Amino acid sequence: MTETIVYILTGINVLTFFAYGVDKWNAKQGKWRISEATLLMLAIIGGSIGALLGMRIWHHKTMHKKFKYGLPLILMAQIALLSLTSCRTKKEVTISEPIKTEPIKHKPIQEHSPNVFLVMYDPEIGKKPLLEAIKEYGIEIRYDYGTINGMALMKPDDKTLEETMQYFKTVKGVVTVEYDHIIRLTDPVKPKLEIQ
């Protein structure tokens, strides 16, 4: 495997070296040129030594900053990558016994928020009657969904959630009043089937 990689890298570097020479010769003759992107790509895929040698021997692209500074950086990155991938530890890895732990006990979480509930209203009637009831009852709007004609409301401190929800069921234009259900990420997904 290592021998094959050496042959491939040698071939890429020889190809890259001659590509720089051909491009220099074509530049002098005013003929078709090899693009800078291709020359840099040859260096990136492993031909950075051939590119640097081609630059020096053929005196080609020596004034271009992306070659003058880029090629040495590519070579250093390749050397660093090679040294990181070739490092091997001589220590023997032993697998220890798994740690036995007690299962995590979660505190029971309420099914719904104790203070917030959801109200959906009829878009034809609008939310004006609902806003008047909110002001009259002393409710705080937590979120106005707008696009789905609904709001999340917070009950006042001096009222229970149930009596507040019951009051809003009687407001003109209100279609539904629901609990603000809490969904935990640890809960299994339970599809909700509604038959109408």
Wavefront OBJ file of the C-alpha trace (Angstrom):
o trace
v 0.000 0.000 0.000
v 2.736 2.471 1.003
v 4.766 1.549 -2.091
v 1.770 2.284 -4.342
v 1.281 5.701 -2.718
v 4.966 6.525 -3.295
v 4.627 5.627 -6.999
v 1.466 7.720 -7.368
v 3.002 10.767 -5.653
v 6.174 10.447 -7.738
v 4.084 10.337 -10.918
v 2.007 13.379 -9.887
v 5.155 15.363 -9.036
v 6.860 14.482 -12.349
v 3.673 15.422 -14.225
v 3.391 18.699 -12.307
v 7.061 19.568 -12.921
v 6.649 19.094 -16.680
v 3.286 20.917 -16.688
v 5.083 24.018 -15.357
v 7.749 23.620 -18.048
v 5.185 23.202 -20.841
v 3.226 26.226 -19.611
v 6.410 28.338 -19.556
v 7.348 27.225 -23.091
v 3.794 27.927 -24.344
v 3.896 31.364 -22.722
v 7.060 32.227 -24.646
v 5.564 30.915 -27.905
v 2.223 32.709 -27.396
v 0.359 29.397 -27.532
v -2.407 27.792 -25.457
v -1.697 27.974 -21.712
v -2.412 25.694 -18.781
v -4.725 27.537 -16.379
v -3.402 28.696 -13.014
v -6.204 26.741 -11.342
v -4.945 23.518 -12.972
v -1.353 24.218 -11.938
v -2.429 24.859 -8.343
v -4.713 21.801 -8.332
v -1.797 19.606 -9.409
v 0.108 20.886 -6.374
v -2.846 20.310 -4.052
v -3.402 16.697 -5.107
v 0.164 15.811 -4.201
v 2.427 17.512 -6.751
v 3.604 20.379 -4.545
v 7.284 19.336 -4.714
v 7.112 19.093 -8.530
v 5.390 22.491 -8.613
v 8.081 24.132 -6.480
v 10.847 22.541 -8.544
v 9.094 23.572 -11.786
v 8.805 27.121 -10.503
v 12.514 27.287 -9.690
v 13.928 25.378 -12.672
v 11.690 26.905 -15.363
v 11.536 30.351 -13.648
v 7.779 30.226 -14.070
v 5.145 31.924 -11.882
v 7.835 33.166 -9.498
v 6.301 36.651 -9.210
v 2.707 35.503 -8.705
v 1.870 35.711 -4.984
v -0.508 32.752 -5.034
v 2.343 30.568 -6.340
v 5.213 32.244 -4.477
v 3.460 31.904 -1.089
v 0.725 29.380 -1.849
v 2.919 26.485 -2.991
v 5.103 26.451 0.161
v 1.924 26.604 2.283
v 0.416 23.683 0.370
v 3.626 21.684 0.862
v 3.697 22.446 4.625
v 0.026 21.457 4.963
v 0.707 18.191 3.136
v 3.719 17.435 5.350
v 1.653 18.168 8.475
v -1.184 15.964 7.220
v 1.233 13.174 6.355
v 2.897 13.331 9.769
v -0.472 13.307 11.553
v -1.789 10.345 9.586
v 1.404 8.326 9.921
v 1.630 8.656 13.715
v 0.903 5.393 15.449
v 0.871 4.620 19.114
v 2.829 1.681 20.446
v 0.706 1.446 23.562
v -1.699 -1.415 23.771
v -5.291 -0.347 24.110
v -7.278 -2.238 26.703
v -11.031 -2.144 26.984
v -12.207 -1.635 30.520
v -15.392 -2.944 32.058
v -18.385 -0.717 31.405
v -19.285 1.613 34.253
v -22.496 0.586 35.932
v -24.747 3.510 36.693
v -28.217 3.906 38.042
v -30.790 4.943 35.456
v -31.554 8.647 35.492
v -34.837 9.356 37.202
v -36.654 12.258 35.644
v -38.965 14.423 37.658
v -42.464 14.108 36.327
v -43.178 17.036 34.046
v -46.651 18.432 33.677
v -48.473 17.651 30.462
v -49.149 21.331 29.855
v -47.978 24.744 30.972
v -49.569 25.792 34.286
v -49.896 29.412 33.161
v -50.075 29.598 29.365
v -52.879 28.496 27.047
v -53.646 28.804 23.336
v -56.595 30.567 21.737
v -57.577 30.209 18.058
v -60.014 32.703 16.547
v -62.169 32.942 13.428
v -60.353 35.041 10.780
v -63.652 36.376 9.418
v -64.617 37.833 12.788
v -61.032 38.880 13.453
v -59.206 39.332 16.717
v -60.763 42.613 17.844
v -63.250 40.962 20.262
v -60.457 38.752 21.569
v -58.141 41.745 22.164
v -60.950 43.537 24.061
v -61.462 40.451 26.263
v -57.697 40.207 26.864
v -57.586 43.824 28.036
v -60.705 43.461 30.183
v -59.543 40.230 31.835
v -55.958 41.486 32.453
v -54.225 38.876 30.344
v -50.682 39.017 28.988
v -50.141 38.052 25.345
v -47.123 35.733 25.195
v -47.169 35.305 21.421
v -49.426 36.367 18.547
v -49.107 33.702 15.849
v -50.799 35.865 13.209
v -50.417 33.453 10.297
v -52.575 30.788 11.954
v -55.038 33.163 13.676
v -54.026 32.228 17.172
v -52.366 33.549 20.310
v -50.551 32.161 23.333
v -51.914 33.901 26.433
v -50.745 33.921 30.065
v -53.361 33.742 32.800
v -53.471 36.432 35.491
v -51.998 35.567 38.903
v -55.344 35.829 40.704
v -57.175 33.312 38.432
v -56.801 29.608 37.764
v -55.880 28.345 34.314
v -59.142 26.435 33.974
v -61.437 29.361 34.840
v -59.430 31.660 32.531
v -59.694 29.180 29.670
v -63.448 28.770 30.354
v -63.925 32.550 30.162
v -62.143 32.777 26.786
v -64.289 29.997 25.323
v -67.217 32.428 25.561
v -65.506 35.304 23.710
v -67.016 36.135 20.306
v -64.983 34.727 17.401
v -62.953 32.276 19.532
v -62.919 28.871 17.820
v -60.837 26.820 20.292
v -59.107 27.243 23.626
v -56.422 24.643 24.379
v -53.707 23.865 26.869
v -50.152 24.780 25.859
v -48.776 21.229 25.859
v -45.190 20.602 26.882
v -43.270 18.292 24.581
v -40.066 16.845 25.988
v -37.281 15.738 23.684
v -36.988 12.530 25.697
v -40.656 11.601 25.149
v -41.424 8.966 22.529
v -43.353 10.263 19.574
v -47.052 9.526 19.958
v -49.038 10.259 16.825
v -52.279 12.057 17.545
v -55.199 10.822 15.472
v -58.172 13.108 15.217
v -61.367 11.894 13.611
v -63.867 14.512 12.544
l 1 2 3 4 5 6 7 8 9 10 11 12 13 14 15 16 17 18 19 20 21 22 23 24 25 26 27 28 29 30 31 32 33 34 35 36 37 38 39 40 41 42 43 44 45 46 47 48 49 50 51 52 53 54 55 56 57 58 59 60 61 62 63 64 65 66 67 68 69 70 71 72 73 74 75 76 77 78 79 80 81 82 83 84 85 86 87 88 89 90 91 92 93 94 95 96 97 98 99 100 101 102 103 104 105 106 107 108 109 110 111 112 113 114 115 116 117 118 119 120 121 122 123 124 125 126 127 128 129 130 131 132 133 134 135 136 137 138 139 140 141 142 143 144 145 146 147 148 149 150 151 152 153 154 155 156 157 158 159 160 161 162 163 164 165 166 167 168 169 170 171 172 173 174 175 176 177 178 179 180 181 182 183 184 185 186 187 188 189 190 191 192 193 194 195 196
